[in-house]
């Protein structure tokens, strides 16, 4: 009788356990990605596997069979964390041009665009507008010191306005010292404010000439030392170390070994471009950069300049010119930077017009070109992906970025699926408005936003810091 009672009691429990287990195995996810080479650069997980997504999060990564409401067959493709561009640019009329900019980002595999080179000086107004319109990608802002200095005449007022922007959720502080020269003592105040708020200070350095560029690198290091802030050097190969890269890298390496926090980014192009009206083209530019008028080309049209057209465009605010391809050697100025853990890839660009955009091709093709160029150098794919996913995410410390740049259970499902055999840039100086090849699917916050170069949904969200509500003025 005792055995019969035991059998009658335990069997329902076993039956329930079996049924519950079967239900879990057969669970249907909102979206599944099957048979892709899943690479998570953080854990170094690299297997042909399946991913199940529920809501906006990764629910499972497994080699077992899974099912879902929507199925992507990623056979022969790489499944990567969504690419993160921390140096996106959308400076002119962003309310009118942001969707164009985001379109050329998502077709390059980018799921998150952060404007850490510029940004906004009015977070309240910016957030109010952009949170009420649709987005292809996630987006976030730094606090643009150039604009703050134009609005406010005293340093205390400037610091107050920057703090207000940080209190609304801005991700950092950014300044372009070459374009708006600023006393070092004032820069120290911005660095200290960054440290106080645990946000990074992003810098376009003070100098780009052969004679003085390293002074700009040293200034960035000094700011990190005196303040304790994380300091990021924007596009170090085009501003700061074009002529002395090995020395600059040694300086940064030693600073980090001493316990300071200095990092940098590069883009995978052998030529730079900037506004012809900027201080970079002040008197003496030909000697500084060993260039002439006919070395400059208008982006988007391919027009080669002469002396007369140079001065004509110099009077027009917002015209961008490119220097010749090969001005910056990738072998000397791009690949050496990527050897260090404190470096990443970022575009410093954005496409702002649908036809003949006057923008550098990197605004549309930075990440496809980076993967293509790095594969040519036989870099392991996990190392390439690290430089465009979790490393840039780590340079912008906030809770929302901690959940991105990785393929792990519980992470936000921002995912890029691409063909490593066909991925390459198409955007060019004469025609920047071209989508990259090889990007198959882009998933933003758990939903398919791009499929084979076609936009299928708008799921981007604002990325901002978590701030105490009492700090925010009504």
C-alpha positions as CSV (number, residue, x, y, z in Angstrom):
1,X,0.0,0.0,0.0
2,X,2.9,2.3,0.8
3,X,4.4,1.8,-2.6
4,X,1.1,2.4,-4.3
5,X,0.6,5.6,-2.4
6,X,4.2,6.8,-3.3
7,X,3.7,5.9,-7.0
8,X,0.3,7.7,-7.1
9,X,1.9,10.8,-5.5
10,X,5.1,11.1,-7.5
11,X,3.8,10.3,-11.0
12,X,1.7,13.5,-11.3
13,X,4.8,15.5,-10.3
14,X,6.9,13.8,-12.9
15,X,4.3,14.2,-15.5
16,X,4.0,17.9,-14.8
17,X,7.8,18.3,-14.9
18,X,8.0,16.6,-18.3
19,X,5.2,18.7,-19.7
20,X,6.7,21.9,-18.4
21,X,10.1,21.1,-19.8
22,X,8.5,20.3,-23.2
23,X,6.7,23.6,-23.2
24,X,9.9,25.4,-22.5
25,X,11.7,23.6,-25.3
26,X,8.9,24.3,-27.7
27,X,8.5,27.9,-26.6
28,X,7.9,30.3,-29.5
29,X,9.8,33.5,-29.5
30,X,8.8,36.8,-31.1
31,X,11.7,36.6,-33.5
32,X,14.3,33.9,-34.1
33,X,17.6,34.0,-36.0
34,X,18.7,30.5,-37.2
35,X,22.0,29.0,-38.3
36,X,24.1,32.2,-38.2
37,X,27.7,32.4,-37.0
38,X,26.9,34.2,-33.7
39,X,29.9,36.3,-32.4
40,X,29.8,38.0,-29.1
41,X,33.1,39.9,-28.8
42,X,32.9,40.3,-25.0
43,X,32.6,36.6,-24.1
44,X,34.3,35.5,-27.3
45,X,31.4,33.2,-28.0
46,X,31.7,32.2,-31.7
47,X,29.4,29.4,-32.8
48,X,26.8,28.6,-35.4
49,X,23.8,29.0,-33.2
50,X,20.2,30.2,-32.9
51,X,18.9,33.3,-31.1
52,X,15.5,33.7,-29.7
53,X,14.2,37.3,-29.0
54,X,11.3,38.2,-26.8
55,X,10.2,41.8,-26.7
56,X,13.3,43.9,-27.0
57,X,15.7,41.4,-25.3
58,X,17.7,38.4,-26.3
59,X,15.9,35.5,-24.5
60,X,18.2,32.6,-25.6
61,X,21.3,31.7,-27.5
62,X,21.5,28.0,-28.2
63,X,22.6,25.3,-30.6
64,X,19.3,23.6,-30.0
65,X,16.2,24.0,-32.3
66,X,13.9,26.9,-31.5
67,X,10.8,28.4,-33.1
68,X,9.4,31.8,-33.4
69,X,6.7,34.0,-34.9
70,X,9.2,35.5,-37.3
71,X,12.1,33.5,-38.6
72,X,15.4,34.8,-40.1
73,X,17.6,32.2,-41.8
74,X,21.1,33.5,-41.3
75,X,22.9,30.6,-42.9
76,X,26.4,31.6,-44.1
77,X,26.1,35.0,-42.4
78,X,27.6,36.6,-39.3
79,X,25.3,37.6,-36.5
80,X,26.8,40.5,-34.6
81,X,25.8,43.0,-32.0
82,X,24.4,46.1,-33.7
83,X,27.2,48.5,-34.7
84,X,27.5,51.6,-32.5
85,X,28.7,54.9,-33.9
86,X,29.7,57.2,-31.1
87,X,30.8,60.0,-33.5
88,X,27.8,60.4,-35.8
89,X,27.2,63.8,-37.3
90,X,24.0,65.6,-38.1
91,X,24.9,69.2,-37.6
92,X,22.7,71.1,-40.1
93,X,18.9,71.2,-39.8
94,X,18.7,67.9,-37.9
95,X,14.9,68.2,-37.6
96,X,14.7,68.1,-41.4
97,X,17.6,65.7,-42.1
98,X,17.8,63.2,-39.3
99,X,15.9,60.5,-41.1
100,X,18.2,60.7,-44.1
101,X,21.2,60.5,-41.7
102,X,19.7,57.5,-39.9
103,X,18.8,55.8,-43.2
104,X,22.4,55.8,-44.3
105,X,23.5,54.6,-40.9
106,X,21.2,51.6,-40.6
107,X,22.1,50.5,-44.1
108,X,25.7,50.4,-42.9
109,X,24.7,48.1,-40.0
110,X,24.5,50.8,-37.3
111,X,21.8,50.4,-34.6
112,X,22.9,53.3,-32.3
113,X,24.1,56.7,-33.3
114,X,25.5,59.0,-30.7
115,X,26.5,62.6,-31.4
116,X,29.5,62.7,-29.1
117,X,31.5,65.0,-31.4
118,X,28.9,67.8,-31.2
119,X,25.4,67.2,-29.9
120,X,23.1,69.8,-28.4
121,X,23.3,72.7,-26.0
122,X,19.5,72.5,-25.4
123,X,18.7,69.0,-24.3
124,X,15.2,69.9,-23.2
125,X,14.2,71.3,-26.6
126,X,16.0,68.6,-28.5
127,X,14.5,65.7,-26.5
128,X,11.0,67.2,-26.7
129,X,11.1,67.3,-30.5
130,X,13.0,64.0,-31.3
131,X,11.1,61.8,-28.8
132,X,7.9,62.6,-30.7
133,X,9.1,61.5,-34.2
134,X,10.0,58.1,-35.6
135,X,13.5,56.8,-35.6
136,X,15.3,54.1,-37.5
137,X,18.2,53.9,-35.0
138,X,18.8,54.6,-31.4
139,X,20.2,58.1,-30.8
140,X,21.8,60.2,-28.1
141,X,23.6,63.4,-27.5
142,X,26.6,65.0,-25.9
143,X,26.6,68.6,-24.8
144,X,28.1,70.8,-27.5
145,X,30.5,73.3,-25.8
146,X,30.9,75.3,-29.1
147,X,27.3,76.3,-28.9
148,X,27.4,76.8,-25.1
149,X,30.2,79.3,-25.4
150,X,28.4,81.2,-28.1
151,X,25.3,81.5,-25.9
152,X,27.0,82.2,-22.6
153,X,29.7,84.8,-22.1
154,X,31.1,83.8,-18.7
155,X,32.6,80.5,-17.6
156,X,30.2,80.1,-14.6
157,X,27.2,80.5,-16.9
158,X,28.7,78.1,-19.4
159,X,29.2,75.5,-16.7
160,X,25.7,76.0,-15.4
161,X,24.2,75.4,-18.9
162,X,26.3,72.3,-19.4
163,X,25.2,70.9,-16.1
164,X,21.5,71.6,-17.0
165,X,22.0,69.6,-20.2
166,X,23.7,66.7,-18.3
167,X,20.8,66.8,-15.8
168,X,18.4,66.2,-18.7
169,X,20.3,63.1,-19.7
170,X,23.0,64.2,-22.1
171,X,25.7,61.6,-22.4
172,X,28.8,63.7,-22.2
173,X,30.6,67.0,-22.9
174,X,32.2,67.7,-26.3
175,X,34.4,70.4,-27.7
176,X,36.3,71.1,-31.0
177,X,39.2,73.2,-29.7
178,X,40.8,73.6,-33.2
179,X,37.6,75.2,-34.6
180,X,36.9,77.3,-31.5
181,X,40.2,77.9,-29.6
182,X,39.6,77.9,-25.9
183,X,42.0,78.7,-23.0
184,X,43.4,75.7,-21.3
185,X,42.1,76.9,-17.9
186,X,38.6,76.9,-19.2
187,X,39.1,73.4,-20.6
188,X,40.1,72.2,-17.2
189,X,36.7,73.4,-15.8
190,X,34.9,71.4,-18.5
191,X,37.0,68.3,-17.7
192,X,36.3,68.6,-13.9
193,X,32.6,68.9,-14.6
194,X,32.7,65.8,-16.8
195,X,34.5,63.9,-13.9
196,X,31.9,65.2,-11.4
197,X,29.1,63.8,-13.5
198,X,30.9,60.6,-14.5
199,X,30.6,61.4,-18.2
200,X,33.3,61.5,-20.9
201,X,34.9,64.6,-22.4
202,X,35.1,64.2,-26.2
203,X,37.7,66.4,-27.9
204,X,38.6,67.4,-31.4
205,X,42.1,68.4,-30.5
206,X,43.6,71.9,-30.7
207,X,46.2,71.3,-33.4
208,X,46.5,69.4,-36.7
209,X,49.8,70.7,-38.0
210,X,53.0,68.6,-38.1
211,X,54.8,71.0,-35.7
212,X,52.1,71.2,-33.0
213,X,49.8,68.2,-33.2
214,X,51.4,66.4,-30.3
215,X,50.8,69.4,-28.1
216,X,47.1,68.7,-28.6
217,X,47.5,65.1,-27.5
218,X,49.4,66.2,-24.4
219,X,46.7,68.6,-23.6
220,X,44.1,65.9,-23.7
221,X,46.2,63.7,-21.4
222,X,46.8,66.6,-19.0
223,X,43.0,67.2,-18.8
224,X,42.5,63.6,-17.9
225,X,45.2,63.8,-15.2
226,X,44.1,67.1,-13.6
227,X,40.4,66.1,-13.5
228,X,40.1,62.4,-13.4
229,X,37.7,62.5,-16.3
230,X,37.5,60.0,-19.2
231,X,38.9,61.9,-22.2
232,X,38.2,60.7,-25.7
233,X,40.3,62.0,-28.6
234,X,38.2,62.2,-31.8
235,X,39.6,60.8,-35.0
236,X,43.2,60.9,-33.8
237,X,44.6,60.0,-37.2
238,X,43.3,63.1,-38.8
239,X,43.7,65.5,-35.8
240,X,46.4,64.9,-33.4
241,X,48.7,62.2,-34.7
242,X,48.7,62.4,-38.5
243,X,52.5,62.9,-38.6
244,X,53.6,61.3,-35.3
245,X,51.2,58.4,-34.7
246,X,53.6,56.1,-32.9
247,X,54.7,58.8,-30.5
248,X,51.1,59.8,-29.8
249,X,50.1,56.1,-29.1
250,X,53.0,55.8,-26.7
251,X,51.9,58.9,-24.9
252,X,48.4,57.6,-24.5
253,X,49.5,54.1,-23.5
254,X,51.7,55.6,-20.7
255,X,48.9,57.7,-19.4
256,X,46.6,54.7,-19.2
257,X,49.3,52.7,-17.5
258,X,49.5,55.5,-14.9
259,X,45.8,55.0,-14.1
260,X,44.3,57.8,-16.2
261,X,41.5,57.2,-18.7
262,X,42.3,58.3,-22.3
263,X,40.8,56.7,-25.3
264,X,40.4,57.5,-29.0
265,X,38.8,56.6,-32.3
266,X,39.7,56.3,-36.0
267,X,37.8,55.9,-39.2
268,X,38.9,53.6,-42.1
269,X,39.5,56.2,-44.8
270,X,42.8,57.5,-46.1
271,X,41.6,61.1,-46.5
272,X,39.9,63.6,-44.3
273,X,37.3,66.2,-45.1
274,X,36.0,69.3,-43.2
275,X,34.4,72.7,-43.7
276,X,36.2,74.9,-46.0
277,X,35.2,77.9,-43.8
278,X,36.9,76.4,-40.8
279,X,40.1,77.6,-39.1
280,X,41.9,74.6,-40.6
281,X,42.0,76.5,-43.9
282,X,43.3,79.7,-42.4
283,X,46.4,81.4,-43.8
284,X,49.3,78.9,-44.3
285,X,47.1,75.8,-44.8
286,X,49.0,74.8,-48.0
287,X,52.3,74.7,-46.1
288,X,50.8,73.0,-43.0
289,X,49.3,70.1,-45.0
290,X,51.4,70.1,-48.1
291,X,48.3,70.6,-50.2
292,X,47.2,73.0,-53.0
293,X,43.9,74.3,-54.3
294,X,43.5,71.5,-56.8
295,X,43.9,68.9,-54.0
296,X,40.5,69.9,-52.6
297,X,37.3,68.3,-53.9
298,X,33.7,69.3,-53.1
299,X,32.0,66.3,-51.6
300,X,28.8,65.2,-53.4
301,X,29.7,66.9,-56.7
302,X,33.3,65.9,-57.3
303,X,34.2,69.5,-58.2
304,X,38.0,70.1,-58.0
305,X,38.8,73.5,-56.7
306,X,41.1,76.3,-58.0
307,X,42.2,79.5,-56.4
308,X,39.1,81.4,-57.4
309,X,36.6,78.7,-56.4
310,X,38.4,78.1,-53.1
311,X,37.8,81.7,-52.0
312,X,34.3,81.6,-53.3
313,X,33.3,78.6,-51.2
314,X,35.3,79.8,-48.3
315,X,32.8,82.6,-47.9
316,X,29.9,80.0,-47.8
317,X,29.3,78.5,-44.4
318,X,28.8,74.7,-44.4
319,X,30.6,73.6,-47.6
320,X,32.7,70.4,-47.0
321,X,35.8,69.6,-49.0
322,X,37.9,66.4,-49.1
323,X,41.7,66.1,-49.5
324,X,43.1,63.4,-51.8
325,X,42.8,59.7,-51.1
326,X,46.1,58.4,-49.7
327,X,46.7,61.6,-47.6
328,X,46.5,59.4,-44.5
329,X,47.9,55.9,-44.8
330,X,45.7,53.2,-43.3
331,X,48.8,51.0,-42.6
332,X,50.5,53.8,-40.6
333,X,47.5,55.7,-39.1
334,X,44.5,53.3,-38.9
335,X,45.6,49.7,-38.1
336,X,48.3,50.6,-35.5
337,X,45.6,52.4,-33.4
338,X,43.3,49.3,-33.4
339,X,46.0,47.3,-31.6
340,X,45.1,49.0,-28.3
341,X,42.1,48.2,-26.1
342,X,41.4,51.9,-25.6
343,X,40.6,52.5,-29.3
344,X,37.5,52.1,-31.5
345,X,36.1,52.8,-34.9
346,X,33.7,55.8,-35.4
347,X,32.5,57.6,-38.4
348,X,32.7,61.4,-37.6
349,X,30.1,61.6,-40.3
350,X,26.5,61.6,-41.5
351,X,24.6,61.9,-44.8
352,X,22.3,64.9,-44.6
353,X,20.8,65.1,-48.1
354,X,19.1,62.6,-50.3
355,X,21.0,63.6,-53.5
356,X,24.6,64.7,-53.9
357,X,25.1,65.0,-50.2
358,X,28.0,67.3,-49.3
359,X,29.3,64.8,-46.7
360,X,32.2,62.5,-46.4
361,X,31.5,58.9,-47.6
362,X,32.2,57.7,-44.1
363,X,28.8,59.0,-43.1
364,X,27.3,56.1,-45.1
365,X,29.9,53.4,-45.2
366,X,32.3,53.7,-42.3
367,X,31.5,50.3,-40.8
368,X,31.2,48.2,-43.9
369,X,34.5,49.6,-45.1
370,X,36.1,49.0,-41.7
371,X,35.1,45.3,-41.8
372,X,36.3,45.0,-45.4
373,X,39.6,46.6,-44.7
374,X,40.2,44.7,-41.5
375,X,39.4,41.4,-43.2
376,X,42.0,42.2,-45.8
377,X,44.5,42.4,-43.0
378,X,43.3,39.0,-41.7
379,X,42.1,40.4,-38.3
380,X,40.0,37.9,-36.4
381,X,36.3,38.8,-36.9
382,X,35.7,39.0,-33.1
383,X,38.4,41.7,-32.8
384,X,36.9,43.7,-35.7
385,X,33.5,43.5,-34.2
386,X,34.7,44.5,-30.8
387,X,35.9,47.9,-32.2
388,X,32.4,48.7,-33.5
389,X,30.2,47.3,-30.8
390,X,31.1,46.9,-27.1
391,X,34.3,49.0,-27.1
392,X,32.5,52.2,-28.3
393,X,29.6,51.4,-26.0
394,X,32.1,51.3,-23.0
395,X,33.3,54.8,-23.9
396,X,29.8,56.2,-23.1
397,X,29.1,54.9,-19.6
398,X,25.3,54.8,-18.9
399,X,22.9,52.0,-18.1
400,X,21.3,51.9,-21.6
401,X,24.7,51.4,-23.3
402,X,25.6,48.7,-20.8
403,X,22.8,46.6,-22.4
404,X,24.1,47.1,-25.9
405,X,27.1,46.1,-27.9
406,X,26.8,42.4,-27.0
407,X,25.0,39.2,-27.8
408,X,24.1,37.7,-24.4
409,X,20.9,36.5,-22.7
410,X,19.1,39.6,-21.3
411,X,20.9,42.1,-23.5
412,X,18.9,44.5,-25.7
413,X,18.4,42.9,-29.1
414,X,20.2,45.3,-31.3
415,X,21.6,43.0,-33.9
416,X,23.3,43.3,-37.3
417,X,23.4,40.3,-39.7
418,X,25.9,40.6,-42.6
419,X,27.6,38.6,-45.3
420,X,31.4,38.7,-44.6
421,X,32.1,37.8,-48.3
422,X,30.2,40.7,-49.8
423,X,30.3,43.4,-47.2
424,X,32.0,46.6,-48.6
425,X,31.5,50.3,-49.0
426,X,29.8,51.8,-52.0
427,X,29.7,55.5,-50.9
428,X,32.2,57.7,-52.7
429,X,33.4,61.3,-52.8
430,X,31.5,62.0,-56.0
431,X,28.4,60.1,-54.8
432,X,28.2,59.6,-51.0
433,X,24.5,58.6,-51.3
434,X,25.0,54.9,-51.7
435,X,24.1,52.0,-49.4
436,X,26.8,49.6,-48.2
437,X,26.8,46.1,-49.6
438,X,26.5,42.9,-47.5
439,X,24.2,44.2,-44.7
440,X,21.3,41.6,-44.7
441,X,19.2,42.4,-41.7
442,X,19.3,45.0,-38.9
443,X,17.3,44.5,-35.8
444,X,16.7,47.5,-33.4
445,X,15.2,46.9,-30.0
446,X,14.1,43.4,-31.0
447,X,12.4,44.2,-34.2
448,X,13.5,44.1,-37.9
449,X,14.2,47.6,-39.1
450,X,16.1,46.7,-42.3
451,X,16.0,43.8,-44.6
452,X,18.2,43.6,-47.7
453,X,18.6,47.4,-48.0
454,X,14.9,48.0,-47.5
455,X,13.5,49.9,-44.5
456,X,10.8,47.9,-42.8
457,X,10.3,49.6,-39.5
458,X,11.1,52.5,-37.2
459,X,12.1,51.2,-33.7
460,X,14.9,53.5,-32.5
461,X,14.8,55.0,-29.0
462,X,16.5,57.8,-27.1
463,X,19.7,56.9,-25.3
464,X,20.2,59.1,-22.2
465,X,21.7,59.0,-18.8
466,X,19.7,58.1,-15.7
467,X,19.4,61.3,-13.7
468,X,17.8,62.3,-10.5
469,X,14.4,63.9,-11.2
470,X,15.0,66.6,-8.6
471,X,17.9,67.9,-10.6
472,X,15.8,68.6,-13.7
473,X,14.2,72.1,-13.8
474,X,10.6,72.1,-14.9
